[in-house]
Amino acid sequence: MDFFFDALIVGSGLAGLRAALEIPADYKVGLISKVFPTRSHSGAAQGGIGAALGNEEPDSWEWHMYDTVKGGDYLTDQDAAETLASDAPRAVYELEHMGVPFNRTAEGKIAQRAFGGHTRDFGEGPVKRACYAADRTGRVVLDTLYGKALEKKVHIFSEYYMLDLIFSQRKAVGAVVYELATGNVHAVWSKTILIATGGYGRVFKTNSNCFTNTGDGVYFCFRNGIPLEDMEFVQFHPTGIYPLGVLLSEAARGEGGVLINGLGTRFMPEYAPTLQDLAPRDVVSRAISTEIRAGRGINGGDYVHLDLTHLGASRIEEKLSDISSFARIYLGIDSTSQPIPVTPTCHYMMGGIPTDLNGRVVGLDGSVITGLYAAGESACVSVHGANRLGTNSLLDLVVFGRRAGKAISEDSKGLESPQPIEGSAVDVVEKIRRIKNSKGKKAAGIRAGMQQAMTDTCSVFRNKEDMEKGLDEIRRIKGDYQSVSIDNKGDKFNTDLLEAMELESLLGLAEVILVSALNRTESRGAHYREDYPERDDQNWLKHSLATSSPDGPAISFKPVKITRFEPKARKF
Ligand SMILES: Cc1cc2nc3c(=O)[nH]c(=O)nc-3n(C[C@H](O)[C@H](O)[C@H](O)COP(=O)(O)OP(=O)(O)OC[C@H]3O[C@@H](n4cnc5c(N)ncnc54)[C@H](O)[C@@H]3O)c2cc1C
């Protein structure tokens, strides 16, 4: 069946929903999501959304901008950081007016807490900037925006999977979509298409992401000739529950939790004398990995402890209740009396589909791709540079999601409805047939091999030798994938088939991450090369762009936008 829209949004996380709310009611808006909208990963966000409201102590958006630039190790485009930080207070008050139930101060203002890398007075010490609703901030914002989208009568396709993008003469015109309940394949045509499909942390074995974070929108852009920006920058969050990787938010340290090594010592003051346990994530993850490598993990093992015991039961219950219940459910640990074992976990992708400040996707030649937009974790504005600060993603979603929605509203007026193109879904239908008939290796085994290879060779510490091994392995696994097979041959609710389809995106992006990481011979933010341990501004103060070619991803570059803050050595 064919569907027609003025605006098609793929992804019902906060980026997609915020964009949808910005598009006027007389536009036909379609919203596609793999999962029921409120199950999107945005709902898992725990710690908060950053904005210099100054409700708890003095703050300014210029300090927030500075932290975002410095936290991103100066790879952040500063016009984007300025937009993010200066628009943040408006964005948070807008959420409040929509009905988001934030925690409150005694005077009834939105409560705020400290978070990694957020400082007062350009780096002088931690500041309380994260607005939060206990440790389930994403949940309440997602539920609120979903309610608004229902009021607005956005046409929602829940449990529909985009399996390809359709282009006509360098214009995005539609998507091929699979209906989970029936197995039917549809074409959806639209004047404009927003990719808001989120991250792809599932590329790694230990990760904090939900099952749906497989990077489909990002990979489909790459497959269709659109470059991907800064893909080597993968964030490892310091405190994943050991050994599962499930996240324990930085809010735990924002509320006063500390990291302890196997000698019973607080080690962060040695690595970051000013911010200590609240240094940016790249710094804390490297510190934990360094302690573990030096044999100072707990009992010499590959984890350290997150200690909340001194916070007291009532504070933990009131501010960190989800976190303490995770410790109880997954490990049987009572966080009021016992420390929690933690280890770095793949958490967030700084790289993605390159866009301008209004969500318009930018091609290799620097010009905009007509009809195509990206926002949220799938996009690279680039506002997070080489390392995102905690609470800046939720903010990115609502600030740049809104701007993308505005751009779509303006641009759609001047665009014709696309004419359906015969045979657009043929490739997808053929791929489904091939997978169902194949007798090759099973998808689960192929995925496990990919995740292991990425975790072993391209994690917190990287070097040429390991990454070359990793790349060989991923290319070999891609060979196995050509004949991937599945057990379920049915049409209805065939998640086996869809997981096999998603694996193509994960494998494609794993290769792009490795090639980009091998190429960048310096250390910056989350990308740490043991063989090139220094940041090298002379040669590498530039964004990388990976474009699909017959020989694999090809790398080119574009300049970083520097407006207010000249690059300096980072000290925390
Ligand atoms: C555990 C956890 C805690 C976090 N805590 C915080 C925090 O406290 N503060 C903060 O700022 N950030 C936090 N983050 C980061 C932040 O939550 C994410 O970066 C952000 O939610 C991504 O939002 P999004 O709208 O881009 O995509 P998502 O919310 O991930 O949504 C993606 C959407 O795309 C859809 N989709 C994907 N592929 C397809 C396809 N092929 N077809 C159809 N639909 C598709 C999915 O169904 C989903 O609706 C956290 C992340 C995690 C994992």
The ligand as an SDF file (V2000), in Angstrom:
LIG
                    3D

 53 58  0  0  0  0  0  0  0  0999 V2000
   20.0650    4.5400   29.6180 C   0  0  0  0  0  0  0  0  0  0  0  0
   20.2410    5.9160   29.0510 C   0  0  0  0  0  0  0  0  0  0  0  0
   20.1400    7.0230   29.8780 C   0  0  0  0  0  0  0  0  0  0  0  0
   20.3150    8.3210   29.3480 C   0  0  0  0  0  0  0  0  0  0  0  0
   20.1950    9.3980   30.1710 N   0  0  0  0  0  0  0  0  0  0  0  0
   20.2990   10.6510   29.6430 C   0  0  0  0  0  0  0  0  0  0  0  0
   20.0870   11.8040   30.4550 C   0  0  0  0  0  0  0  0  0  0  0  0
   19.7950   11.7230   31.6340 O   0  0  0  0  0  0  0  0  0  0  0  0
   20.2120   13.0240   29.8770 N   0  0  0  0  0  0  0  0  0  0  0  0
   20.5300   13.1660   28.5540 C   0  0  0  0  0  0  0  0  0  0  0  0
   20.6200   14.2910   28.0870 O   0  0  0  0  0  0  0  0  0  0  0  0
   20.6950   12.0920   27.7540 N   0  0  0  0  0  0  0  0  0  0  0  0
   20.5850   10.8390   28.2700 C   0  0  0  0  0  0  0  0  0  0  0  0
   20.7540    9.7550   27.4490 N   0  0  0  0  0  0  0  0  0  0  0  0
   20.9150    9.9440   26.0050 C   0  0  0  0  0  0  0  0  0  0  0  0
   19.5640   10.2230   25.3670 C   0  0  0  0  0  0  0  0  0  0  0  0
   18.5400    9.6060   26.0860 O   0  0  0  0  0  0  0  0  0  0  0  0
   19.5080    9.7220   23.9200 C   0  0  0  0  0  0  0  0  0  0  0  0
   20.6060   10.2080   23.2120 O   0  0  0  0  0  0  0  0  0  0  0  0
   18.2370   10.2330   23.2630 C   0  0  0  0  0  0  0  0  0  0  0  0
   17.1020    9.8480   24.0120 O   0  0  0  0  0  0  0  0  0  0  0  0
   18.0460    9.8060   21.8240 C   0  0  0  0  0  0  0  0  0  0  0  0
   16.8050   10.3240   21.4010 O   0  0  0  0  0  0  0  0  0  0  0  0
   16.3030   10.2580   19.9020 P   0  0  0  0  0  0  0  0  0  0  0  0
   15.0280   10.9850   19.8410 O   0  0  0  0  0  0  0  0  0  0  0  0
   17.4070   10.6880   19.0070 O   0  0  0  0  0  0  0  0  0  0  0  0
   16.1050    8.7130   19.6490 O   0  0  0  0  0  0  0  0  0  0  0  0
   15.4190    7.5390   20.5360 P   0  0  0  0  0  0  0  0  0  0  0  0
   14.7360    8.0220   21.7380 O   0  0  0  0  0  0  0  0  0  0  0  0
   16.4650    6.4940   20.6910 O   0  0  0  0  0  0  0  0  0  0  0  0
   14.3100    7.0280   19.5580 O   0  0  0  0  0  0  0  0  0  0  0  0
   14.5980    6.4300   18.3190 C   0  0  0  0  0  0  0  0  0  0  0  0
   13.3050    6.1830   17.6130 C   0  0  0  0  0  0  0  0  0  0  0  0
   13.5680    5.7240   16.3060 O   0  0  0  0  0  0  0  0  0  0  0  0
   12.7270    4.6350   16.0110 C   0  0  0  0  0  0  0  0  0  0  0  0
   13.4070    3.8500   14.9850 N   0  0  0  0  0  0  0  0  0  0  0  0
   14.7100    3.4960   14.9150 C   0  0  0  0  0  0  0  0  0  0  0  0
   14.9460    2.8010   13.7880 N   0  0  0  0  0  0  0  0  0  0  0  0
   13.7770    2.7280   13.1360 C   0  0  0  0  0  0  0  0  0  0  0  0
   13.3730    2.1220   11.9150 C   0  0  0  0  0  0  0  0  0  0  0  0
   14.2240    1.4570   11.1360 N   0  0  0  0  0  0  0  0  0  0  0  0
   12.0640    2.2170   11.5630 N   0  0  0  0  0  0  0  0  0  0  0  0
   11.1740    2.8700   12.3540 C   0  0  0  0  0  0  0  0  0  0  0  0
   11.5140    3.4640   13.5000 N   0  0  0  0  0  0  0  0  0  0  0  0
   12.7890    3.3840   13.8850 C   0  0  0  0  0  0  0  0  0  0  0  0
   12.5350    3.9230   17.3280 C   0  0  0  0  0  0  0  0  0  0  0  0
   11.3690    3.1420   17.3150 O   0  0  0  0  0  0  0  0  0  0  0  0
   12.4150    5.1280   18.2660 C   0  0  0  0  0  0  0  0  0  0  0  0
   11.0960    5.5980   18.2550 O   0  0  0  0  0  0  0  0  0  0  0  0
   20.5960    8.4680   27.9690 C   0  0  0  0  0  0  0  0  0  0  0  0
   20.6890    7.3500   27.1500 C   0  0  0  0  0  0  0  0  0  0  0  0
   20.5410    6.0820   27.6870 C   0  0  0  0  0  0  0  0  0  0  0  0
   20.6960    4.9170   26.7480 C   0  0  0  0  0  0  0  0  0  0  0  0
  1  2  1  0
  2  3  1  0
  2 52  2  0
  3  4  2  0
  4  5  1  0
  4 50  1  0
  5  6  2  0
  6  7  1  0
  6 13  1  0
  7  8  2  0
  7  9  1  0
  9 10  1  0
 10 11  2  0
 10 12  1  0
 12 13  2  0
 13 14  1  0
 14 15  1  0
 14 50  1  0
 15 16  1  0
 16 17  1  0
 16 18  1  0
 18 19  1  0
 18 20  1  0
 20 21  1  0
 20 22  1  0
 22 23  1  0
 23 24  1  0
 24 25  2  0
 24 26  1  0
 24 27  1  0
 27 28  1  0
 28 29  2  0
 28 30  1  0
 28 31  1  0
 31 32  1  0
 32 33  1  0
 33 34  1  0
 33 48  1  0
 34 35  1  0
 35 36  1  0
 35 46  1  0
 36 37  1  0
 36 45  1  0
 37 38  2  0
 38 39  1  0
 39 40  1  0
 39 45  2  0
 40 41  1  0
 40 42  2  0
 42 43  1  0
 43 44  2  0
 44 45  1  0
 46 47  1  0
 46 48  1  0
 48 49  1  0
 50 51  2  0
 51 52  1  0
 52 53  1  0
M  END
$$$$
